[in-house]
Structure formats: C-alpha cells, structure tokens
Amino acid sequence: MKKLLALGFTLLLCLSMVFAASTQKIFPVDSDVYKAITYLYISNGYALPSTGGPWSADELLMMLDKIDKSSLPDGALETYDYVVAQLDNGGKAFRFGLDVALEGYYHTDSTNFTNESDWIFNQNQRKPLLDIVLETWPSEHFYGYSSISAGGTKYTDYTAADGAASVYYGQQPFTTNLWFLAPGTLFDLDFGIPYRAFGAFGGEGWSVQVGRDKLSWGPGETGNFMLGDHLRYHNVGRVAAYGKNFKYTFATSFFPHPSQYYPILDGSGNFNNSSNQTVTLTGLNMFMAHRLEWRMFADKVGLALSEAVMYQSTDNTLDLRILNPAMIFHDYYIRGNANSLLTFEADYSPINFVNVYGQVAVDEFALPGEPIPGKDDNALPQAFGLMAGAKASYPTGKGMLYGSFEWAKTDPYLYLRADGYSQNVGDEGLNWIVAIREYYDTGYILYDEQFLGYQYGGDAIVINGNVGYKQFGKWFAEG
C-alpha cells in the first residue's frame, strides 16, 4: 500500500511539473497585453513600463504587480482582468491555434501610389489568410513558438528598370489577402515563412530567447532610433535580466552582408538586388547591443540608455573580443569593422493620465581635439536624432481612451557611414541599413533594404498624432 501511495505521489508530482503554469511565454512587441499594461501605468501616474521588447510573461506579471487592483475604476478594471487572463496559460503543455482572416483593400489612385512603402496599412499590418500557431511549454522554464502562415508575398514582380513591384499595393483599385485570386496568382504564396519562430527559456527575473522575432527599443509611436518595430523579423539572440526598477538587455541580430546585393544599381542604372537560391551566402553583418533601463522617484520617471554596433566582416570572421556585454562598444576603435550608435530615453508622468517622453540618438559628433565639421579636413558630419512626445490614457466605460502626439527630427547623415573617411556613390558602406531576404516568384530572392533604427531614416521631420478607444479582447477604433 505504501509503495502504491508513493508511486501515485510521484506520478502526480511529475504531471504537475509537466503541466505547471509557465511564465516564459514571449509576448511580441505589438502585444495587446503590453499595451494594456502601458495604459494602466499612464492612467495611474506611473512612468512607462519597460520599453525594450519583446517581454516574457514573468516580466509582464512583475509589471502588473505594481497596479493596485482595488483602486481601479471600471474601464481600468476590465483592462486589468484582460491582462490577468492572457498571462494565465491554464497549465497547458501545448496549444494549437488556427487564425483565419479575410481582408480587402480599396484604393482610388492606381497611378501614383503603387509601392508598399506608400501605404500606412502595409505588409506588417496586413494579416495572412491563414495562420497556424503552435505554442509549447515543455516545462515551467521553457517555451517554444512557431507561426506558419498562408498569405501572399510582399513583392510579386521584379524588373531591371523599376526594381521590386507588387500588384497588391495600388496597381488595382481593389485587392484582398486571397493571394490566389486576380490580380494575384497561386504562385504568389509566400514560402519565406515562418516569420516568428523561436525557443525561449528562463526563470524569475531573467529570460533568454533565440530565433526569429521582432524587436523594439523605445517609447516612440512612429518608430525608435535604436530599434524600430518595422522590420518583418530579426534573427535574434536576446538575454534579459530584470527586477521591479531595473532591467538589462543584451541582444544580437544577423543580416545578409551588403556584398551579397551591392551594387544595387549596375553601370546602366538598372536594379541589381535580386538573386536566387543557388548563390552561396558569405560575409557577416551583425547588430549587437546592450540596454539599461531603470525607474526612479516613486515610479514617476523612467530612463533608458542603449549602445550598439553594426559589425561587418566580408570573410565571415568574428573577433570574439567584441562580445563583451559590459564593454563600451565605441571604445573598441574598430572603424573598419563597426559603426556604433548611442541612444538615451526619458519619460515622466507628471499627473495621472499623462506621460511625456523623449529620445536622443548620437551617431557622430566631434570630441575635443577631433576634426571639426566644416573647418578641418577628414572631419565627419554630425549625426543626431531627436524625438519628443506625449501619451495619454483614461479609463471610461469598459475600456481605455488613449491618444498620443509625437515629433521627431533626424540629421541627414544619421545611420550613414563608410568604413573609412570617404565613400563613392553606390558603395555599400558600413551603416544602419539592413536587408531582409524576401521570397518571390517561385524561388527568387529579393534583398529588401530598410533602416534598422528609425524607419524614416535620416534627413526626416515627422509629426504624428492619434486618438482611439479600446476594449481589450473585443474591439477598438483609432484615427
């Protein structure tokens, strides 16, 4: 009898370990759970929660713990309950999901606005027709995620004269996400998937993630200077350690080396950034960054300091000396291999319902004793980015009323640099422009260049405002 009881107890213990609620689920940078916590923080007069995403469930639970549920009005209480429900996986060992979305897009001007970049509702916002999601919780400390979608490719055609083109962005007045119907074809099915797939593990106060996912560092609505959320994916390795008032993140992301697709224009002025599967990949192009975040003055002020380098090597060489997560990357002085960037962020909630924030990016400036731009030879032009904004959140009804206003300005040479003191037109450079390999036309590859940091790059002035209302898990309206 004792042996049977012991065996039964052992089996129950094993089952409890297998189906224990895991807090290592990774929530994406566009997660409604994070947005809900952010609105709760602002409405309660707190500084923004950590703006370095993605986030584990353990970290989001730690954020939520600061909110006093008993003092919340109805709209905030509904939002709070939504967050609690989403952070509870119910002790499942795995979850299989199938999302089906049918979308249509109508556009009156089929002559002037025919590129994906012309659309606010672009490829990142559009949903595939089908999305098969598999989540696994092998144990309390491990988590896996994979999203297999069925949708159309970002680009459907390529010509030497015009480069990449797509029939889904304005060439026809009306299109849908049914890629197999005209003007698309069955062969426009995107086989570059999955765009979000990774494994993660961690514990209380720390998380490690490896795979494909989006990254975003900063409070900006139109983007962020170090890492914007506009890239389709990062090939990322990320380590985060955090407490109630402090967080450290170390992250890497890898991209094709520019030598794979430069020069983009050939000698005749034709586009040349398309390839096929048989071309051997060479060269190393790595983003490496670390970030410190902390909260002060009774959670009223949030600060963040981030530093990163873009490291390149044409022969796949990685100098292991640069992998020190506590080093000041700028002080390696390896201009021939790396381009560094520093950003500083601050936000403050002076009263309940309102938060003000700012960002500064420092790419290039002259230290005392260095050549002065416009005066000395071999001087480098200064390159800064500035952002200021305000966010508001107010609980009403069963949801949250929210809004924001933001201004940003970037210098012309922000993110741009050669590996020396001069650069010819068409040279690849050592800069903060990266390429995503986009699949199109049954097996061809297009190198789609985008800014890694702020999506609008340098030489930009951006003003943005929005207002909306959201009942989390039900509906929202925004304009």
LINHU-V439671 format. One record per backbone hydrogen bond with DSSP energy under -1.0 kcal/mol. NH is the residue of the N-H (numbers start at 1). CO is the residue of the C=O. E is the energy in kcal/mol with one decimal. If there is no record, write none. Layout:
NH/CO/E + NH/CO/E
This chain:
5/1/-2.4 + 6/2/-2.6 + 7/3/-2.7 + 8/4/-2.8 + 9/5/-2.5 + 10/6/-2.2 + 11/7/-2.4 + 12/8/-2.3 + 13/9/-2.2 + 14/10/-2.4 + 15/11/-2.7 + 16/12/-2.2 + 17/13/-1.7 + 18/14/-2.2 + 19/15/-2.7 + 27/55/-3.5 + 31/28/-1.7 + 35/31/-1.9 + 36/32/-2.6 + 37/33/-2.0 + 38/34/-2.5 + 39/35/-2.5 + 40/36/-2.1 + 41/37/-2.5 + 42/38/-2.4 + 43/39/-2.4 + 44/40/-1.3 + 45/42/-1.6 + 46/41/-3.0 + 47/299/-3.4 + 53/216/-2.5 + 55/27/-1.8 + 57/25/-1.8 + 58/23/-2.4 + 60/56/-2.2 + 61/57/-2.5 + 62/58/-1.6 + 63/59/-2.0 + 64/60/-2.6 + 65/61/-1.5 + 66/63/-1.6 + 67/64/-1.8 + 71/68/-1.3 + 72/69/-1.6 + 77/73/-2.7 + 78/74/-2.6 + 79/75/-1.6 + 80/76/-2.6 + 81/77/-2.6 + 82/78/-1.8 + 83/79/-2.0 + 84/80/-2.2 + 85/81/-2.2 + 86/82/-2.1 + 87/83/-1.8 + 92/89/-1.2 + 95/135/-2.8 + 97/133/-2.9 + 99/131/-2.6 + 101/129/-1.9 + 105/175/-3.2 + 107/173/-2.9 + 118/115/-1.6 + 119/116/-1.4 + 122/120/-1.8 + 126/122/-1.7 + 129/150/-1.0 + 130/150/-1.6 + 131/99/-1.9 + 132/148/-3.2 + 133/97/-2.6 + 134/146/-2.6 + 135/95/-2.7 + 136/144/-2.4 + 137/93/-3.2 + 142/139/-1.1 + 143/200/-2.7 + 144/136/-2.3 + 145/198/-2.3 + 146/134/-1.6 + 147/196/-1.5 + 148/132/-3.1 + 150/130/-2.8 + 153/188/-2.0 + 156/165/-2.1 + 157/165/-2.0 + 159/163/-2.0 + 163/159/-2.8 + 165/157/-2.3 + 175/105/-2.2 + 177/103/-1.6 + 179/177/-1.5 + 181/178/-2.0 + 184/181/-2.0 + 188/185/-1.9 + 189/186/-1.0 + 190/151/-2.8 + 197/212/-1.4 + 198/145/-2.1 + 199/210/-2.4 + 200/143/-3.0 + 201/208/-2.1 + 202/141/-1.8 + 203/206/-1.7 + 206/203/-1.6 + 207/240/-2.4 + 208/201/-2.8 + 209/238/-2.6 + 210/199/-2.4 + 211/236/-2.4 + 212/197/-3.7 + 213/234/-1.7 + 216/53/-1.6 + 217/227/-2.0 + 218/51/-2.3 + 228/452/-1.5 + 234/213/-1.9 + 236/211/-2.6 + 236/234/-1.2 + 237/252/-2.1 + 238/209/-2.8 + 239/250/-2.9 + 240/207/-2.8 + 241/248/-2.7 + 242/205/-2.4 + 243/246/-3.2 + 247/293/-2.4 + 248/241/-3.2 + 249/291/-2.2 + 250/239/-2.8 + 251/289/-2.6 + 252/237/-2.5 + 253/287/-2.2 + 254/235/-1.2 + 255/285/-2.7 + 260/257/-2.5 + 261/258/-1.8 + 262/258/-1.6 + 266/270/-2.5 + 269/266/-2.0 + 271/160/-3.2 + 272/264/-3.2 + 275/445/-3.1 + 279/276/-1.1 + 284/313/-3.4 + 286/311/-3.1 + 287/253/-3.4 + 288/309/-2.2 + 289/251/-2.6 + 290/307/-2.3 + 291/249/-2.3 + 292/305/-2.7 + 293/247/-2.6 + 294/303/-2.2 + 295/245/-2.0 + 296/301/-2.6 + 300/297/-1.3 + 301/296/-2.0 + 302/347/-2.5 + 303/294/-2.6 + 304/345/-2.1 + 305/292/-2.5 + 306/343/-2.5 + 307/290/-2.3 + 308/341/-2.3 + 309/288/-2.4 + 310/339/-2.0 + 311/286/-3.4 + 312/337/-3.0 + 313/284/-2.2 + 322/319/-1.9 + 323/320/-1.3 + 327/324/-1.5 + 331/328/-1.4 + 332/329/-1.8 + 333/330/-1.4 + 337/334/-2.2 + 338/334/-2.4 + 339/310/-1.4 + 341/308/-2.4 + 342/362/-2.1 + 343/306/-2.6 + 344/360/-2.4 + 345/304/-2.8 + 346/358/-2.0 + 347/302/-2.4 + 348/356/-2.8 + 349/300/-2.0 + 353/42/-2.4 + 354/351/-1.3 + 355/391/-2.8 + 356/348/-2.9 + 357/389/-2.5 + 358/346/-2.3 + 359/387/-2.0 + 360/344/-2.2 + 361/385/-2.6 + 362/342/-3.4 + 363/383/-2.7 + 364/383/-1.5 + 370/367/-2.5 + 375/372/-2.0 + 376/372/-2.5 + 379/376/-1.1 + 383/364/-2.6 + 385/361/-1.9 + 386/409/-3.0 + 387/359/-2.1 + 388/407/-2.5 + 389/357/-2.4 + 390/405/-2.4 + 391/355/-3.3 + 392/403/-2.5 + 393/353/-1.6 + 394/401/-3.1 + 396/399/-2.0 + 399/396/-2.0 + 400/470/-2.4 + 401/394/-3.1 + 402/468/-2.8 + 403/392/-1.9 + 404/466/-2.4 + 405/390/-2.2 + 406/464/-3.0 + 407/388/-2.8 + 408/462/-2.4 + 409/386/-2.7 + 410/460/-2.5 + 411/384/-2.7 + 414/411/-1.5 + 416/413/-1.5 + 427/424/-2.1 + 430/417/-2.9 + 432/415/-2.4 + 434/450/-2.7 + 436/448/-2.1 + 438/446/-3.2 + 440/444/-2.2 + 444/440/-1.9 + 445/275/-2.3 + 446/438/-2.8 + 447/273/-2.5 + 448/436/-2.6 + 450/434/-2.8 + 452/432/-2.7 + 457/454/-2.0 + 462/408/-2.8 + 464/406/-2.7 + 466/404/-2.2 + 468/402/-2.9 + 469/477/-2.5 + 470/400/-2.1 + 471/475/-2.8 + 474/471/-2.3 + 475/471/-1.4 + 477/469/-2.3 + 479/467/-2.4
